[in-house]
Amino acid sequence: MGILGNFVNQTNTILWSYVLIVLLIGSGLYFTFRTKFVPFRMIGEMFRLMGEGATGDNKGVSSFQAFCISTASRVGTGNLAGVAIAITTGGPGAVFWMWLIAMIGSASAFVEATLAQIYKVKNGDTFRGGPAYYMEKALNARWMGVTFAVLISITFGLAFNSVQANTITSSLNNSFGLNKGLIAIVLSIITAIIIFGGLKRIAKVAEWMVPVMAGAYILIALYIMVTNFTALPGVFSFIFKSAFGLKDVAGGALGAAMMNGIKRGLFSNEAGMGSAPNAAATAEVTHPVKQGLIQALGVFFDTLVVCSSTAFIILISGLYTSKEGNGIVLTQKALEGSLGSWAGIFLAFIVFLFAFSFVVGNYYYGESNIEFIKNNKLVLNLYRLAVVGMVAFGSLAELNFVWSLADLFMGLMAIINLIAIILLGKIAFNALSDYNKQKANNQNPVFYTSNIPGLKNVEAWENAPEQAKQKLG
């Protein structure tokens, strides 16, 4: 374990300190310019699209439900614990780099989600898709898709879910003194009921859980910021100065701030990693660009809203120099310092919702990719049992090594996906041009395979419903 652990940690250092920083920032800037800053100039359209329901007979997954599935995976304890760790290890400047990677990465999220929509496949009353699918269909590289599918199934379905279950158990045990074994049993049963119920049940759970958990947490953060309004200018100034090494606090030199901000920013918002497109592909929309825009909005929501909430809570509390290694405990202390001891119980409830929604969203990513590797009911049910088993295991285990291993797999996933979407970016750019052209003609954009000349191996858009030429109100 010691030798393997050292190897994993050293590999992570190389991946996250050099390779991924170049790829993430480089690809994000490339997509931002090639889409003419689409995440910023079309933000109004993003919010408008959130209100659109599923098309056709409404049996499918709506844009909002798909957004919630991906947000359920994005918005996990990384938004609470991960941000706290980034600040204590990289200094307050890490927050700036988290913001930057979100603004740059939103264009990457748009491209990968649009591609996932174009190359999605029918799955009963719903759809499935993601990077593995566009790697096979658009790049003719099934080996690449299978490699990605294996990495994401292990990383999200098994490793990350173990960590999230551990976080839930620790939080409930510390706050209420509940027996860890009992918590493990209950968590495993709830997880089994949801994931054996299929995508629609996952979508319904995510649809109500995400707004509740995020809304409650953001309201608390806003209350703390409003009641400490005079401290906010100093907090912003501190973040920017620390971002460039002008303030050497808590290890906040430029390199540490940048590495921790980018690493935790990617872990939180997943832009370019290739995970969220699996959820984006499930949406039933009239044009792929619609879901691309909605998923770009998800990056902003995750990092600029939820992660920033945690950052301000910690920075206002003054605990950013703490040596506390447990991010959840640090966030809890910061909340208690601002609101009183009741905040510990509140955070335990929020942690449960955040972490469990993460488990639900992560499972679906694994399911979609298991079906890509081998569409077999027995294999899928074995995978479901493995997920439930890892939730039980994670509730009781010490998982430092699992975290490091998950970081490694996550980094490899991101590299494979970024290479693929860079090669396929032109297809997403053409889809965006088609969308804008229809909008300019005052039409509700609808996509057909023929809209992009030379498009091949597309299944879901050959016979799109004839709803296009509806006039916009």
C-alpha positions in Angstrom: 0.0 0.0 0.0 2.8 2.4 0.9 4.6 2.0 -2.5 1.4 2.0 -4.5 0.2 5.0 -2.5 3.4 7.0 -3.2 3.2 6.1 -6.9 -0.4 7.3 -7.1 0.4 10.5 -5.2 3.5 11.3 -7.4 1.5 10.6 -10.6 -1.3 12.9 -9.4 1.3 15.7 -8.8 2.5 15.4 -12.4 -1.0 15.2 -13.8 -2.6 18.0 -11.8 0.4 20.3 -11.6 1.4 20.3 -15.3 -0.6 18.2 -17.8 -4.2 19.1 -16.8 -3.5 22.8 -16.1 -2.3 23.2 -19.7 -5.1 21.1 -21.2 -7.9 22.6 -19.1 -6.9 26.2 -19.6 -5.8 25.8 -23.2 -8.9 23.9 -24.3 -11.2 26.2 -22.3 -9.8 29.3 -23.9 -9.9 27.7 -27.4 -13.6 26.8 -27.0 -14.4 30.2 -25.5 -13.0 32.0 -28.5 -14.3 29.6 -31.1 -17.9 29.9 -29.7 -17.5 33.6 -29.5 -17.9 33.6 -25.7 -21.1 31.7 -25.8 -21.3 31.1 -22.0 -21.4 34.9 -21.4 -23.3 36.3 -24.4 -26.1 33.7 -24.2 -26.6 33.5 -20.4 -30.1 34.9 -20.8 -31.0 32.1 -23.2 -29.6 29.5 -20.7 -32.1 30.6 -18.0 -35.0 30.7 -20.6 -34.2 27.1 -21.6 -34.4 25.9 -18.0 -38.1 26.3 -18.2 -38.6 24.0 -21.3 -40.1 20.6 -20.6 -39.4 17.3 -22.4 -40.5 17.2 -26.0 -42.9 14.9 -27.7 -45.1 12.8 -25.3 -43.2 14.0 -22.2 -42.1 10.4 -21.3 -38.5 11.4 -21.5 -36.2 13.4 -19.2 -36.6 17.2 -19.3 -33.8 19.7 -19.6 -34.3 20.6 -16.0 -34.2 17.0 -14.8 -31.0 16.4 -16.8 -29.5 19.5 -15.3 -30.4 18.3 -11.8 -28.9 14.9 -12.5 -25.6 16.5 -13.5 -25.8 19.0 -10.7 -26.5 16.2 -8.2 -23.1 14.9 -9.2 -21.4 18.3 -9.4 -22.8 19.6 -6.1 -21.5 17.2 -3.5 -19.4 17.5 -0.4 -16.6 18.8 -2.6 -18.4 22.1 -2.5 -18.2 22.1 1.3 -15.1 20.0 2.2 -13.2 20.5 -1.1 -13.3 24.2 -1.0 -12.2 24.3 2.6 -9.2 22.1 1.9 -8.3 24.2 -1.2 -8.3 27.3 1.0 -6.2 25.9 3.9 -3.7 24.2 1.6 -3.5 26.8 -1.3 -4.6 29.9 0.5 -7.5 32.2 -0.2 -6.1 32.8 -3.7 -7.3 29.3 -4.6 -10.8 30.7 -4.7 -9.8 33.0 -7.6 -8.4 30.1 -9.6 -11.6 28.1 -9.0 -13.6 31.0 -10.4 -11.3 31.3 -13.4 -11.5 27.6 -14.3 -15.3 27.8 -14.1 -15.5 30.8 -16.4 -13.1 29.2 -18.9 -14.4 25.7 -18.4 -18.1 26.6 -19.1 -17.3 26.7 -22.8 -15.8 23.2 -22.6 -18.9 22.0 -20.8 -21.0 23.5 -23.6 -19.0 21.6 -26.2 -19.0 18.2 -24.5 -22.7 18.4 -23.6 -23.7 19.4 -27.2 -21.7 16.5 -28.6 -23.3 14.1 -26.1 -26.7 15.2 -27.3 -25.8 14.8 -31.0 -24.5 11.2 -30.5 -27.0 10.0 -27.9 -28.8 6.7 -28.4 -32.4 5.6 -27.6 -32.8 3.7 -24.3 -36.4 2.7 -24.1 -38.5 5.9 -23.3 -35.3 7.8 -22.5 -31.8 8.4 -24.0 -28.3 7.6 -22.9 -24.9 8.9 -24.1 -21.7 10.7 -23.2 -18.0 10.8 -24.1 -17.8 7.0 -24.7 -20.5 7.3 -27.3 -19.1 10.2 -29.2 -15.6 8.7 -29.1 -17.0 5.6 -30.8 -19.4 7.2 -33.2 -17.6 10.4 -34.2 -14.0 9.3 -33.8 -14.5 5.6 -34.8 -12.4 4.8 -31.7 -14.4 2.2 -29.6 -11.2 1.4 -27.7 -11.0 5.0 -26.5 -14.7 4.9 -25.5 -14.3 1.6 -23.6 -11.2 3.0 -21.8 -13.2 6.1 -20.8 -16.2 4.0 -19.8 -14.1 1.8 -17.5 -12.4 4.8 -15.8 -15.7 6.7 -15.2 -17.5 3.6 -13.9 -14.8 2.9 -11.3 -14.2 6.6 -10.4 -17.8 7.8 -10.0 -19.8 4.7 -9.5 -17.5 3.0 -7.0 -14.6 5.2 -5.6 -16.4 8.5 -5.3 -19.6 6.9 -3.9 -17.5 5.2 -1.2 -16.1 8.6 -0.2 -19.5 10.3 -0.2 -21.0 7.5 2.0 -18.1 7.9 4.4 -18.8 11.6 4.6 -22.5 11.0 5.3 -21.7 8.4 8.0 -19.1 10.6 9.7 -21.3 13.6 9.7 -24.3 11.8 11.2 -22.2 10.0 13.7 -20.5 13.1 14.9 -23.6 15.2 15.1 -26.1 12.7 16.5 -24.0 9.8 17.8 -25.7 7.3 15.4 -24.1 3.9 15.0 -22.1 3.7 11.8 -23.2 0.2 11.1 -26.8 1.2 11.3 -26.2 4.2 9.0 -24.4 1.9 6.5 -27.4 -0.4 6.4 -29.9 2.4 5.9 -27.8 4.1 3.2 -27.4 0.9 1.3 -31.1 0.2 1.3 -32.1 3.7 0.2 -29.4 3.6 -2.6 -30.6 0.2 -3.8 -34.2 1.3 -4.0 -33.3 4.3 -6.1 -30.8 2.8 -8.5 -32.7 -0.3 -9.1 -35.7 1.9 -10.0 -33.9 3.2 -13.1 -33.2 6.6 -14.7 -36.7 8.1 -14.2 -36.5 7.5 -10.4 -33.0 8.9 -10.3 -34.3 12.0 -12.2 -37.2 12.5 -9.9 -35.0 12.2 -6.8 -32.5 14.7 -8.2 -35.2 17.1 -9.3 -36.4 17.7 -5.7 -33.2 17.1 -3.8 -30.9 19.5 -5.7 -33.0 22.7 -5.3 -33.6 21.9 -1.7 -30.0 21.3 -0.7 -28.5 24.0 -2.7 -31.2 26.6 -1.9 -30.9 26.0 1.9 -27.1 26.3 1.8 -27.0 29.4 -0.4 -29.6 31.1 1.8 -27.5 30.5 4.9 -24.4 31.8 3.1 -26.3 34.9 1.9 -27.4 35.6 5.5 -23.8 35.4 6.7 -22.6 37.7 3.9 -25.3 40.2 4.5 -24.7 40.3 8.2 -21.0 40.7 7.5 -21.4 43.1 4.6 -18.6 45.5 5.6 -16.1 42.6 5.6 -16.8 41.6 1.9 -14.6 44.2 0.2 -11.7 43.0 2.3 -12.5 39.4 1.5 -12.5 40.0 -2.3 -9.2 42.0 -2.0 -7.6 39.2 0.0 -8.6 36.6 -2.6 -7.1 38.5 -5.5 -3.9 39.4 -3.7 -3.4 35.8 -2.5 -4.2 34.5 -6.0 -0.9 36.0 -7.3 1.3 35.3 -4.3 1.1 38.9 -3.0 -0.1 37.6 0.3 1.8 34.5 1.6 -0.7 33.0 4.0 -1.6 29.4 4.6 0.8 28.3 1.9 -0.9 30.7 -0.5 2.0 31.1 -2.9 1.0 31.4 -6.6 1.8 27.7 -7.4 -0.1 26.3 -4.4 -3.1 28.6 -5.0 -3.3 27.8 -8.7 -2.9 24.0 -8.3 -5.4 23.6 -5.5 -7.9 26.0 -7.1 -7.8 24.3 -10.5 -7.9 20.8 -9.0 -10.7 21.4 -6.6 -12.5 23.6 -9.2 -12.5 20.7 -11.7 -13.5 18.2 -9.1 -16.4 20.4 -8.2 -17.7 21.7 -11.6 -16.5 18.8 -13.7 -16.1 21.0 -16.8 -14.2 19.1 -19.5 -13.9 16.0 -17.4 -16.5 14.0 -19.4 -18.9 13.1 -16.5 -21.7 15.7 -16.9 -22.3 14.9 -20.6 -23.6 11.5 -19.5 -26.5 13.4 -17.8 -26.8 15.9 -20.6 -27.4 13.1 -23.1 -30.5 12.0 -21.3 -32.5 15.2 -21.9 -35.2 15.2 -24.6 -34.8 18.5 -26.3 -35.4 19.8 -29.9 -31.8 20.9 -30.5 -28.5 19.6 -28.9 -27.3 23.2 -28.3 -30.2 23.7 -25.8 -28.7 21.2 -23.4 -25.2 22.4 -24.1 -26.2 25.9 -22.9 -28.0 24.5 -19.8 -24.9 22.4 -18.8 -22.7 25.5 -19.2 -25.0 27.2 -16.8 -24.5 24.3 -14.4 -20.7 25.1 -14.2 -21.4 28.7 -13.2 -24.0 27.6 -10.6 -21.7 25.0 -9.0 -18.6 27.1 -8.7 -19.6 30.8 -8.8 -22.6 30.2 -6.5 -22.2 27.1 -4.3 -18.4 26.9 -3.9 -18.2 30.7 -3.4 -20.8 30.4 -0.6 -18.4 28.0 1.3 -15.4 30.2 0.5 -17.0 33.3 2.0 -18.3 31.5 5.1 -14.7 30.3 5.8 -12.9 33.6 4.9 -15.4 35.7 6.9 -14.9 33.4 9.9 -11.1 33.9 9.8 -10.5 30.1 9.9 -8.6 30.0 6.6 -5.3 29.6 8.5 -6.6 26.5 10.4 -4.6 23.3 10.3 -7.8 21.3 10.5 -7.3 18.6 7.9 -11.0 17.6 7.7 -12.7 20.0 5.3 -16.2 19.2 6.6 -15.2 19.9 10.2 -13.6 23.2 9.2 -16.7 24.3 7.3 -18.8 23.3 10.3 -16.6 25.3 12.7 -16.9 28.3 10.4 -20.7 28.0 10.3 -20.9 27.6 14.1 -18.7 30.7 14.6 -21.1 32.8 12.6 -24.5 31.2 13.5 -24.1 29.3 16.8 -24.0 25.6 17.7 -27.2 24.8 15.9 -25.3 25.2 12.6 -23.6 21.8 13.2 -26.9 20.0 13.0 -27.9 22.0 10.0 -24.7 21.2 8.2 -25.2 17.5 9.0 -28.5 17.6 7.2 -27.0 19.5 4.3 -24.1 17.1 4.1 -26.6 14.2 3.9 -28.4 15.8 1.0 -25.3 16.9 -0.8 -23.5 13.6 -0.5 -26.5 11.4 -1.2 -27.4 13.4 -4.3 -23.8 12.9 -5.4 -24.2 9.1 -4.9 -27.4 9.1 -7.0 -25.9 11.2 -9.8 -22.6 9.3 -9.8 -24.4 6.0 -10.1 -26.1 7.0 -13.3 -22.8 7.9 -14.9 -21.6 4.4 -14.2 -24.8 2.8 -15.5 -24.7 4.6 -18.8 -21.1 3.6 -19.4 -21.6 0.0 -18.2 -24.3 -0.3 -20.9 -21.9 1.2 -23.4 -19.4 -1.6 -22.7 -22.0 -4.4 -22.6 -25.7 -3.8 -22.8 -26.7 -6.8 -20.6 -29.2 -6.8 -17.7 -27.2 -9.2 -15.6 -24.0 -7.1 -15.9 -25.9 -4.0 -15.0 -27.5 -5.6 -11.9 -24.1 -6.8 -10.8 -22.8 -3.3 -11.2 -25.7 -2.0 -9.1 -24.9 -4.5 -6.4 -21.3 -3.4 -6.5 -22.4 0.2 -6.0 -24.5 -0.7 -3.0 -21.6 -2.7 -1.6 -19.2 0.2 -2.0 -21.7 2.5 -0.3 -21.7 0.1 2.7 -17.9 -0.3 2.6 -17.4 3.4 2.4 -19.6 4.1 5.3 -17.2 2.1 7.6 -13.8 2.5 6.0 -10.9 4.9 6.1 -10.6 6.2 2.5 -7.5 8.4 2.1 -6.1 6.1 -0.5 -9.4 5.8 -2.3 -9.5 9.6 -2.6 -6.0 9.6 -4.2 -6.9 6.8 -6.6 -10.1 8.6 -7.6 -8.1 11.8 -8.3 -5.8 9.7 -10.6 -8.7 8.2 -12.5 -10.5 11.5 -12.7 -7.3 13.1 -14.2 -7.0 10.3 -16.8 -10.7 10.7 -17.6 -10.3 14.4 -18.2 -7.3 13.9 -20.5 -9.0 11.4 -22.7 -12.2 13.5 -22.9 -10.4 16.8 -23.6 -8.5 15.2 -26.5 -11.8 13.9 -27.9 -13.7 17.2 -27.7 -10.8 19.2 -29.1 -10.9 16.8 -32.1 -14.7 17.0 -32.4 -15.1 20.7 -31.5 -16.0 21.8 -35.0 -19.2 19.7 -34.9 -20.4 21.6 -31.8 -19.5 24.9 -33.4 -21.5 24.0 -36.5 -24.5 23.0 -34.2 -24.2 26.4 -32.5 -24.2 28.2 -35.8 -27.3 26.2 -36.9 -29.1 27.1 -33.6 -28.3 30.8 -33.9 -29.5 30.8 -37.6 -32.8 29.4 -36.6 -33.2 31.8 -33.7 -32.4 34.7 -36.0 -35.3 33.5 -38.2 -37.6 33.7 -35.1 -37.9 29.9 -34.9 -37.8 27.4 -32.1 -34.6 25.6 -33.1 -35.0 22.0 -34.1 -32.1 19.7 -35.1 -31.9 17.1 -37.8 -28.8 15.1 -39.0 -28.9 17.0 -42.3 -28.5 20.3 -40.5 -24.7 19.6 -40.4 -23.4 18.4 -43.8 -21.3 15.2 -43.5 -22.6 14.2 -40.1 -22.4 10.4 -39.6 -23.3 7.7 -37.1 -26.1 9.8 -35.6 -29.1 7.8 -34.3 -31.4 10.1 -32.3 -31.9 12.9 -34.8 -32.8 11.1 -38.0 -36.5 11.4 -37.4 -36.8 14.3 -35.0 -40.4 15.4 -34.2 -41.7 18.0 -36.6 -42.1 20.7 -34.1 -39.5 23.1 -35.5 -41.1 26.0 -37.2 -43.0 27.1 -34.1 -42.8 30.9 -33.8 -41.1 32.2 -30.7 -43.4 34.3 -28.5 
